[in-house]
């Protein structure tokens, strides 16, 4: 359901809830806000190369630096607003990460020459775009903790909304537990840990709607299972299936293994081989899954029952 500020004076209840929740939590008028949604699109992946964007969004300092530098086109948009709402999420969802008050700007800014992922990404993204602008951003702390918890549906292909919040509400997730999500590259979970983290807001926010190639390793014998997650809820829903049924809802070799060895799932280790952009179709994702099966020989020597 889509409503924009110029389409109608009426606002659907879900959109009104998002506006009211954000405004009451942050004490700002969202008609003065620019809402930006970042994602791991094909364009961003081409720029990022070996950089995991989740590293930036899960680190306060990196995120602030990432958000402060802009090209002239984006600088023009920021000049028209008092606040910047930053969201991140692949495919059709977006999770709230920060709300900033936009301060003064500095033209002809130079991106610091340091080796963190933020500046490597910015240097590549802004290359050849002329003048770079740096904005002073002051983070606005919410009275109600919504960061990494408020999720909205994001159907627009564009990365921003220039006239306030117009997306529909999905949910406010519960608070997190002790196992911290750092980035996709570092995910390494036992079966019991997997079941635990999937009940937390932090991990659901990180895995929800993320398309990926994942790996299950049987630490008893080193055998692999390679799988793909590309459904509506992405990696979160796929791994939720394993939490409820360790055979993954009927994989032949896993059914045979667990039938002969009850409790063997306690030896399973879950990791992510590759995250995928929301612009990849089923055929491309299937090709990548097959490529990983071939690399790891999980069909010949592991638990995949097809190639």
Long-range contacts (C-beta under 8 A, 24 or more apart in sequence): 1-168, 2-155, 2-156, 2-166, 3-166, 4-161, 4-163, 4-166, 5-31, 5-163, 5-164, 5-166, 6-163, 12-168, 14-168, 14-169, 15-165, 15-166, 15-167, 15-168, 15-169, 17-169, 18-150, 18-152, 18-165, 18-167, 18-168, 18-169, 19-164, 19-165, 21-144, 21-146, 21-150, 21-169, 21-172, 22-85, 22-96, 22-99, 22-146, 22-150, 22-165, 24-143, 24-144, 25-142, 25-143, 25-144, 25-146, 26-83, 26-99, 26-140, 26-142, 26-143, 27-140, 27-143, 28-82, 28-83, 28-99, 28-101, 28-140, 29-82, 30-83, 30-85, 30-164, 30-165, 31-163, 31-164, 32-81, 32-82, 32-83, 32-164, 33-81, 33-82, 33-83, 33-84, 33-85, 33-99, 33-164, 33-165, 34-77, 34-78, 34-80, 34-81, 34-83, 34-84, 34-85, 34-160, 34-161, 34-162, 35-85, 35-87, 35-160, 35-161, 35-164, 35-165, 35-167, 36-84, 36-85, 36-86, 36-87, 36-159, 36-160, 37-87, 37-88, 37-89, 37-94, 37-154, 37-159, 37-160, 38-86, 38-87, 38-88, 38-159, 39-88, 39-89, 39-90, 39-91, 39-159, 39-277, 39-278, 40-90, 40-275, 40-276, 40-277, 40-278, 41-277, 41-278, 41-279, 42-277, 42-279, 42-280, 44-277, 45-277, 47-121, 47-124, 47-125, 48-121, 48-124, 49-124, 51-117, 51-120, 51-121, 52-117, 52-183, 52-184, 52-185, 52-275, 53-88, 53-121, 54-88, 54-181, 54-183, 54-184, 54-206, 55-117, 55-182, 55-183, 56-117, 56-118, 56-121, 57-88, 57-97, 58-181, 58-182, 58-183, 58-206, 62-116, 62-117, 62-118, 63-97, 63-98, 64-98, 64-100, 64-137, 64-139, 65-112, 65-116, 65-118, 65-119, 66-118, 66-121, 66-122, 67-98, 67-100, 67-137, 68-134, 68-135, 68-136, 68-137, 69-109, 69-111, 69-122, 69-126, 69-132, 69-133, 69-134, 69-135, 70-132, 70-133, 70-134, 70-135, 71-126, 71-129, 71-130, 71-131, 71-132, 71-133, 72-129, 72-130, 72-131, 72-133, 74-133, 75-105, 75-133, 75-135, 77-160, 77-162, 78-102, 78-105, 78-135, 79-105, 80-162, 83-140, 84-137, 85-165, 87-152, 87-154, 89-151, 89-154, 89-208, 89-209, 90-209, 90-210, 90-211, 90-234, 90-277, 90-278, 91-209, 91-210, 91-211, 91-234, 91-278, 92-153, 92-154, 92-155, 92-209, 92-278, 93-151, 93-152, 93-153, 93-154, 93-170, 93-208, 93-209, 94-151, 94-152, 94-153, 94-154, 94-167, 95-148, 95-149, 95-150, 95-151, 95-205, 95-208, 96-146, 96-147, 96-148, 96-149, 96-150, 96-151, 96-152, 97-147, 97-148, 98-139, 98-147, 99-139, 99-140, 99-142, 100-137, 100-138, 100-139, 100-140, 101-137, 101-138, 101-140, 102-135, 102-136, 102-137, 103-135, 103-136, 103-137, 103-138, 104-135, 104-136, 105-133, 105-134, 105-135, 105-136, 106-133, 106-134, 106-135, 107-131, 107-133, 108-132, 109-133, 109-134, 145-175, 146-172, 148-173, 148-176, 148-201, 148-202, 148-205, 149-173, 149-174, 149-175, 149-201, 149-205, 151-205, 151-208, 173-201, 173-204, 173-205, 174-200, 174-201, 175-200, 175-201, 176-200, 176-201, 176-202, 176-203, 177-202, 179-203, 181-206, 184-210, 184-212, 184-272, 184-275, 185-272, 187-270, 187-271, 187-272, 188-269, 188-270, 188-271, 189-269, 189-270, 189-271, 190-266, 190-268, 190-269, 190-270, 191-242, 191-246, 191-265, 191-266, 191-267, 191-268, 191-269, 191-270, 192-266, 194-239, 194-242, 194-243, 194-270, 195-243, 198-236, 198-239, 198-240, 198-243, 203-236, 204-236, 207-234, 207-235, 207-236, 207-239, 208-233, 208-234, 208-235, 208-236, 209-233, 209-234, 209-236, 209-278, 210-234, 210-235, 210-236, 210-275, 211-235, 211-275, 211-276, 211-277, 211-278, 211-280, 211-285, 212-272, 212-273, 212-274, 212-275, 212-276, 213-272, 213-273, 213-274, 213-276, 213-285, 213-288, 213-289, 213-292, 214-238, 214-239, 214-270, 214-271, 214-272, 214-273, 215-270, 215-271, 215-272, 215-273, 215-292, 215-296, 216-242, 216-268, 216-269, 216-270, 216-303, 217-268, 217-269, 217-271, 218-257, 218-264, 218-267, 218-268, 218-269, 218-303, 219-267, 219-268, 219-269, 220-264, 220-267, 223-298, 223-301, 223-302, 223-303, 224-296, 224-297, 224-298, 224-301, 224-302, 224-303, 224-304, 225-251, 225-253, 225-254, 225-298, 225-302, 225-303, 225-304, 226-273, 226-289, 226-292, 226-293, 226-296, 226-298, 226-302, 226-304, 227-289, 228-285, 228-286, 228-288, 228-289, 230-276, 230-280, 230-282, 230-285, 235-272, 239-270, 242-270, 251-303, 251-305, 252-305, 253-302, 253-303, 253-304, 253-305, 254-303, 257-303
